[in-house]
Amino acid sequence: MARYTGSSYKVSRRLGFSTLENGKELAKKPYIPGQHGGKRGKKLSDYGTQLQEKQKVRFMYGLNEKQFKKLFEKAGKMNGVHGENLLVLLESRLDNLVYRLGLATTRRASRQLVNHGHITVNGKKVDIPSYTCKPGDVIALKDTDKELKVVKEALEALARRVDFVTFDDKKMSGTYVRIPQRSELNADINESLIVEYYNR
């Protein structure tokens, strides 16, 4: 299954959840897209609720189904709570950390920065968005790309940065300081429903 490249706003409105995490998609039109946008239809079954929760997180981080299931299985082999491990793995992806540092306004834009070879990890160019970073890794723009207009605009638009990363504006580099705590991640996600979906 290919990665979704359509409108993020439509997906967010359909799911009733801001996949961009800024609420802009739902602020203007807080109803599902289409001719019958005001009607949500029948109440979801347990399966439907679990599927919707999985889709919320999958679209939020921009993964296709194969990638998402692979990460879910990897999370199950780690110590700790399965659902929380999944969120930690998603947050540890390079494209997500580029977004968290404020170098891009969306995860889709951060994935493009990585794909085009603008990002280094510990001084080495990494162009794989799914690359898993470890606490202590230093993520930076290549020396030749530090004046990128799109990055400067993203940094200016950033309201606040999460506590598990730090950023040096002069060096244009950031550090993945530590693994995030569940309380620091999106409270509207119920990861236990995702675990139930895959274990049904």
C-alpha positions in Angstrom: 0.0 0.0 0.0 1.5 3.3 -1.1 1.9 6.2 1.3 -1.1 8.7 1.3 -0.2 11.9 -0.5 -3.6 13.5 -0.6 -5.1 16.3 1.5 -4.1 16.2 5.2 -7.1 18.4 5.9 -9.6 16.0 4.5 -8.1 13.1 6.4 -8.1 15.1 9.7 -11.7 16.1 9.2 -12.8 12.5 8.3 -11.1 11.2 11.5 -12.1 14.1 13.7 -8.5 14.5 14.8 -5.7 16.9 13.9 -3.0 14.9 12.2 -0.9 18.0 11.9 -1.3 18.5 15.7 -2.1 22.2 15.3 -5.9 22.0 15.0 -6.0 24.2 11.9 -7.7 21.5 9.8 -10.7 21.3 12.2 -11.0 25.0 13.2 -12.7 26.2 10.0 -14.7 23.1 9.1 -15.2 20.8 12.1 -17.2 18.2 10.2 -16.4 15.4 7.8 -15.8 16.2 4.1 -18.2 15.5 1.4 -21.9 16.3 0.5 -23.2 15.0 3.9 -20.4 16.5 6.0 -22.6 17.4 8.9 -23.6 13.8 9.5 -21.2 11.3 11.2 -23.3 8.3 10.4 -23.8 5.2 12.6 -21.9 4.7 15.8 -18.6 2.8 15.1 -18.3 -0.8 16.2 -15.3 -1.8 18.4 -13.4 -2.9 15.3 -14.2 0.5 13.6 -13.0 2.4 16.7 -9.7 0.4 16.8 -9.2 0.9 13.1 -9.8 4.6 13.3 -7.3 5.0 16.1 -4.7 3.1 14.1 -5.4 5.3 11.1 -5.1 8.5 13.2 -1.6 7.6 14.3 -0.5 6.2 10.9 -1.6 9.4 9.0 -0.2 11.6 11.7 3.3 10.2 11.3 2.9 9.6 7.6 3.6 5.9 7.3 2.2 3.3 5.0 0.5 0.2 6.5 3.5 -2.1 6.0 5.9 0.3 7.8 3.4 0.9 10.6 2.9 -2.8 11.2 6.6 -3.5 11.1 7.1 -0.8 13.8 4.3 -2.3 15.9 5.9 -5.7 15.8 9.3 -4.2 16.7 7.6 -2.4 19.7 6.2 -5.7 20.9 9.8 -7.1 21.3 10.9 -4.2 23.6 10.5 -4.1 27.3 7.7 -2.0 28.6 4.1 -1.2 27.5 3.6 -2.2 23.8 1.5 0.8 22.8 3.9 3.3 24.5 6.9 1.6 22.9 5.2 2.1 19.5 4.8 5.8 20.1 8.5 6.1 21.2 9.6 4.4 18.0 7.5 6.7 15.9 8.9 9.7 17.8 12.5 8.4 17.3 12.2 8.4 13.5 14.5 11.0 11.8 11.8 12.7 9.9 9.7 13.2 13.1 12.7 14.6 15.0 13.5 17.1 12.2 9.9 18.2 12.6 10.1 18.3 16.4 13.2 20.5 16.1 11.3 23.0 14.1 13.3 22.6 10.9 10.0 21.9 9.0 6.4 23.0 9.6 5.0 19.5 8.9 6.3 15.9 9.0 5.7 15.7 5.2 8.1 18.7 4.7 10.6 17.2 7.1 10.6 13.9 5.2 11.4 15.9 2.0 14.3 17.6 3.8 15.7 14.2 4.7 15.1 12.6 1.3 16.9 15.4 -0.5 20.0 15.0 1.7 19.9 18.2 3.7 20.1 16.5 7.1 23.1 15.0 9.0 23.1 12.7 12.1 26.2 12.9 14.1 28.0 14.6 11.2 27.1 12.0 8.6 24.5 12.6 5.9 21.4 10.5 6.3 18.7 10.5 3.7 16.4 7.8 5.1 13.3 9.3 6.8 12.6 6.1 8.8 16.2 6.1 10.3 15.8 5.4 14.1 17.7 7.9 16.2 19.0 7.2 19.7 19.1 9.6 22.6 22.3 11.7 22.3 22.2 11.8 18.5 22.9 15.3 17.0 20.7 16.2 14.1 21.8 19.1 11.9 21.5 20.8 8.6 24.4 20.3 6.2 26.8 23.2 6.3 25.9 24.1 2.7 22.1 24.2 3.5 22.1 26.4 6.7 20.6 29.3 4.8 17.7 27.4 3.3 14.7 29.8 3.2 12.1 27.1 3.9 14.0 26.1 7.1 14.3 29.7 8.3 10.6 30.3 7.8 9.8 27.1 9.7 12.0 28.1 12.7 10.3 31.6 12.7 6.9 30.0 12.7 7.6 27.5 15.6 5.6 28.3 18.7 7.3 25.9 21.1 9.7 22.9 21.1 9.1 19.6 22.9 11.3 19.0 26.0 13.0 15.8 24.7 15.0 17.8 22.1 17.2 20.8 22.3 18.2 23.2 19.5 21.2 25.5 18.9 20.1 28.3 16.6 23.7 29.4 15.8 24.9 25.9 14.8 21.5 25.0 13.3 21.7 21.7 15.0 19.6 19.9 17.6 20.0 16.9 20.0 17.6 14.1 20.7 18.1 14.4 24.5 16.1 11.5 25.8 13.2 9.1 25.1 9.9 11.0 25.4 7.5 10.3 28.3 3.9 9.3 27.4 2.6 12.5 29.1 4.6 14.6 26.6 2.9 13.0 23.6 -0.5 13.6 22.0 -3.1 13.0 24.7 -5.8 12.4 22.1 -4.2 9.1 21.1 -5.4 5.9 22.7 -2.6 3.5 21.8 -4.2 0.6 23.6 -6.8 0.5 20.9 -4.0 0.1 18.3 -2.7 -2.9 20.2 -6.2 -4.4 20.4 -6.6 -3.8 16.6 -3.5 -5.8 15.7 -4.1 -8.5 18.4 -7.7 -9.2 17.5 
